[in-house]
Amino acid sequence: MSNAQPVVTPSAYLTLHYRLASVDGNDIVTTFGGTPATLMLGQGQLAPVLEELLIGMPEGTHKTFELEPGVGFGPRNPELLREVSRATLDANSAPDADYKIGDLVDFAAPGGGRFAGILRELGDETCLFDFNHPLAGQPLKFEVNLISVL
């Protein structure tokens, strides 16, 4: 049976189109309409929960998964709502930055990383940021068109 369709294994090399969208259909990321993605599983290029959905999928499959709230990017963590001093915000900002509620702001983390938070409240002395992943706690749609499996 050498003509059996290849299926996705935990270390497979894939070419696929994929789309993550909110349940109301707004695309978060999509390769449909562009170049398909080529990736190797187990390398962290896709969230582990999304990789899990692909395991065992035969080449040529086109399928949409509905992810429960919190499955794709974890639940919302109330401890990631943090006050940041205006001085810290200014130190991480362009001099003429004009922030609005809902803006995503990038901070330098101690130890050299970066982390981003969404501005929730802007005060004269302190600001409130939400450092949860913007999709944390959200239900999502994950559409995949598996073009080839190596």
C-alpha positions as a printed Julia matrix, in Angstrom:
150×3 Matrix{Float64}:
   0.0    0.0    0.0
   2.63   2.53  -1.04
  -0.03   4.94  -2.27
  -1.32   5.62   1.22
  -1.79   9.32   1.89
   0.87  10.84   4.13
  -0.46  12.01   7.47
   0.87  14.62   9.88
   3.27  13.29  12.51
   4.66  15.25  15.51
   7.82  16.1   13.56
   6.31  16.47  10.08
   7.32  19.16   7.62
   4.16  20.77   6.26
   3.0   23.13   3.6
  -0.39  24.53   4.45
  -2.71  27.46   4.38
  -4.07  28.38   7.77
  -6.28  31.01   9.27
  -6.97  32.0   12.83
 -10.09  34.07  13.19
 -12.35  35.33  15.92
 -15.72  33.59  16.1
 -17.34  36.58  14.4
 -15.08  35.9   11.41
 -12.41  38.6   11.71
  -9.08  37.24  10.51
  -6.28  37.4   13.06
  -3.74  35.72  10.84
  -4.28  34.11   7.46
  -2.16  32.75   4.63
  -5.18  32.14   2.36
  -4.9   34.42  -0.65
  -1.11  34.54  -0.27
   1.81  32.16  -0.08
   1.17  29.03   1.96
   3.15  28.55   5.15
   5.88  25.93   5.31
   6.74  24.79   8.8
   8.09  21.94  10.84
   6.04  20.73  13.77
   7.59  20.78  17.21
   9.6   23.95  16.48
   7.18  26.37  18.14
   6.11  27.98  14.87
   2.48  27.18  15.69
   0.95  27.15  19.16
   1.19  23.6   20.59
  -2.6   23.31  20.79
  -2.84  24.05  17.05
  -0.11  21.52  16.24
  -2.06  18.91  18.23
  -5.07  19.43  15.97
  -2.94  18.69  12.89
  -1.46  15.4   14.14
  -2.86  12.48  12.15
  -4.47  14.72   9.53
  -4.13  13.32   6.0
  -2.58  15.42   3.25
  -5.22  17.38   1.3
  -7.52  17.95   4.3
  -9.36  21.28   4.48
 -11.01  21.7    7.84
 -12.1   24.34  10.34
 -11.82  23.8   14.09
 -13.74  25.75  16.71
 -11.54  26.39  19.74
 -13.16  26.94  23.13
 -12.36  30.2   24.97
  -8.86  30.05  26.4
  -7.75  27.0   24.4
  -5.69  28.75  21.73
  -3.83  31.27  23.88
  -4.69  30.29  27.43
  -7.17  31.81  29.85
  -7.06  35.46  30.81
  -4.9   36.01  33.88
  -6.11  38.84  36.13
  -2.59  39.13  37.57
  -1.42  40.36  34.17
  -3.4   43.57  34.64
  -0.6   45.78  35.91
  -0.11  49.39  36.82
   2.83  51.0   35.08
   4.18  54.38  36.13
   3.93  57.17  33.62
   7.73  57.48  33.87
   8.18  53.84  32.8
   5.76  54.35  29.93
   7.62  57.47  28.8
  10.96  55.67  29.04
   9.66  52.99  26.63
   7.99  55.43  24.25
   8.82  57.64  21.36
   9.09  61.23  22.64
   5.93  62.36  20.83
   3.85  59.22  21.51
   0.16  59.98  21.82
  -1.51  57.02  23.51
  -5.14  56.06  23.37
  -7.02  53.41  25.34
  -6.67  50.11  23.5
  -3.19  50.82  22.1
  -0.67  47.99  22.19
   2.59  49.23  23.75
   5.91  47.41  23.62
   8.12  47.43  26.74
  11.71  46.39  27.33
  11.67  43.61  29.92
  14.31  43.18  32.6
  16.76  40.67  31.18
  16.51  41.96  27.64
  13.22  40.54  26.35
  10.24  42.52  25.1
   6.67  42.35  26.22
   3.58  44.12  25.02
   0.52  45.31  26.86
  -2.77  46.89  25.91
  -3.43  50.25  27.5
  -6.63  50.11  29.59
  -6.41  53.31  31.67
  -4.2   56.35  31.17
  -3.56  58.52  34.24
  -1.17  61.37  35.01
   0.96  59.26  37.37
   0.11  55.66  36.48
  -1.38  53.72  33.62
  -3.13  50.36  33.65
  -1.91  47.79  31.14
  -3.24  44.36  30.26
  -0.31  42.05  29.52
  -2.51  39.08  28.63
  -2.18  37.86  25.04
  -4.87  39.8   23.13
  -6.49  36.46  22.23
  -6.32  34.96  25.74
  -9.73  33.74  26.85
 -11.21  34.18  23.37
 -12.96  31.47  21.38
 -11.27  31.08  17.99
 -11.68  29.45  14.61
  -8.67  27.62  13.19
  -9.0   26.79   9.49
  -6.39  24.68   7.8
  -5.86  23.48   4.24
  -3.09  20.88   4.36
  -1.31  21.04   1.0
   1.56  18.62   1.59
   3.18  16.52   4.29
   6.83  15.43   4.14
